Amino acid sequence: MASRTLATRTVSGCTVAAVLGDLTEQPVDALVNAANSALAHGGGLAGAIVRRGGAVIQEESDRLAPVPVGGAATTGAGALPCHWVIHAVGPRWGEGDEELKLRSAVCSSLVEATRLTVRSLALPAISTGIFGYPKRDGTRVIVDELCRWLAEHPETSLCDVRLTAFDAETAGLFATAIASWRDGGSGA
């Protein structure tokens, strides 16, 4: 699947883009995996990452687990076309404090990316798949937290963040959230 950029904006010198495409094929330094606390990558996006990157990703993850909801841990990328996989643990819808936990997962991913001096990052719609977070709200929260964090950390190594979704609905929601984001607030 060829990737297609649907929207972009610049925040503190970093380009933020909504991309319709395969996260595992993005030409970036690191990608974020929407993970569970056990870092058991059997299905969904996590399963696709391990199928494409190889069992070494699961083996490294097993040594790092468990990771709390809202946290992140990093492994190598195996055969993926990037250097690292940052495993962000988002909330399951209905567990309570979902927005705060999702914001924490995004922030933890960005802290890890900065620690690794990552310049380019592909970030999915964490928790909006099998974890059940409503897509419209989830993509808005992710874009808001990403843009706020970038505005507050202009010294970050990040200069290209691709909010990447395989399906047109989610990629379109990322594009809408990017277009409506205002410094200091998430827009409509």
N, C-alpha and C positions, 0 to 999 in steps of 0.2 A: 504494500500500500504506500503510495507516494504521499508524503506529508504536505499539508496545505495550511498556511498561516491565515487565520481568520481576523485577527486584531492584534495591534501592538500599542504599547505606550512605553515611555521612558520614565523611570523613577530613580532619582539619585544616580544617574548615569548608567543604570542597568535597563536593558530592553526586556520587557515582559511581554510575552506573546501567547496567544491562544492558538494551539496547533491541533489540527485534526490529523491524526496519524498513529503509528505504532510506537509506543513509548520505548520499546526495546531496540528500535532502529534509529533513534535520535542521535545525531552527531554531537554529543555532549561529553563533558568530563565525568559527570556522575548522573545517575538517575535515582529517583525516589521510588521505593516500593511501598505500596499500601499493605502493611503487614499486620499480623496478629501478635499478641504478646509472646507467644511461644516461638515466634519466627518459624513456624511450620508452613512452608510454601507449597501447599498442595493444589490449590485451586485459584481461580480468578487471575488477577494480574500477577500475583506472587508466583503462581504456578507457571505462568507464561515466561516469567523472568528466569526461573530455574530451568525450564525446558530449553530455552534459548541460550542461557549462559552456562549451564552445566551444573552437575551435582556439587561441585566445589562451593557454590554459593550456599546451598543448604548445609553442607558440612561446616562452613565457617559460621553460619547462623546458629547452628546447634551449640557451638561453644560460647555464643554471646547471650543466648536466651536464659531467662525471660527478660523482656523489656517492658516497662510499665506503659500503660495507655498514656499517650501524650509524649512519649520518649522516642528516641531514634538510636540506631546502632548502624555501623558501617562494615561492609564486607568488600572483598574484591569483586570484580565483575565477571570473572571467568571468561567465556567466549563472547560476551557482549561487546559492542563497539564503544565502550567507555572504560574508565578506570575503576570506578567504585559504584556500589549500590548502597544507598542510604535507606535503611528499613525503618519507616515511620509507622508507629502504632497509633492509629486513629480509634475513635470510640465506636461502639456498636450503638445504633439508634435505640433509645429506650433505657439506656443504663444510667442516665442522669448526667448533668453538666456537659452535654455533648459539645456545645459550641466552644466552651473553654478548653476541653480536651482536644478538639480538632485544631484550635489555634495553637495549642501547645505542641501538637505533632508537627505542624508546619514550621513553627519557630525552632523546634529541636532539629528539624531537617536542615534549616538554613544555618544554624550554629555549626552543625557537622560539616556542611559544605564549606563554610568559612574556615573551619579548623583545618580542612584538607586543601585550602587555597584553590577551591574549584572556581573556574571562571564561567562555565556553562553547566546548566542543570535542567533536567526534564522532571517535571512534577505532575503527578496524576491527581485525579479527583478523589483524594483519600477519603475513605469511609462511605462513599456514595454508591458503592457496588453492593456486595453481599452483606456489608455491615448496615445497610438500610438507611443511611443518612439521606434525607431528601436532596436530590441533585441541585435544585435551584438554590436552596439555602447553603448547601455544602460548598458549591463553587463560589458563591458570594463570600463566604467566610474565608475560604482559602485565598482568594484574590485580595481581600481586605487585609488579612494578616501578612501576606507576602509583601504587599505594597507598603503597609505601615512599617514592617521590619526593615525594608530597604531604605525607606525615608529616614529611619532612626539610626541606620548603620551605613552611612555613605562610604565608610572605609572598607567595606566588604570587598572580597576578591571577585564576587559575582558581577558579571556584565551581561549575561544572557540567561534568562529563565524562561523555559518553554512549558506552559501549562498544557499538557498533552492528554488528549482523549482519543480513543479508537472510534467512538460513536459520535455522529454529527450532533446529537442533542446535547451531550455534555460539552463538547468543544464549543458549540454555540452559546451555551450558558457561561462558559469561561469568557468568551468574547464579549458578551453583554456585561458581565461583571467588570471586565477591564475597562470598557468604554464608560461605565457609569461611576467608576471609583474616583473619589475626590480626596485630596490630601486631607487627612484628619477625619475621614468618614468614608463609608462604603457606597455612598450614593443611594439610588432608588432601590 
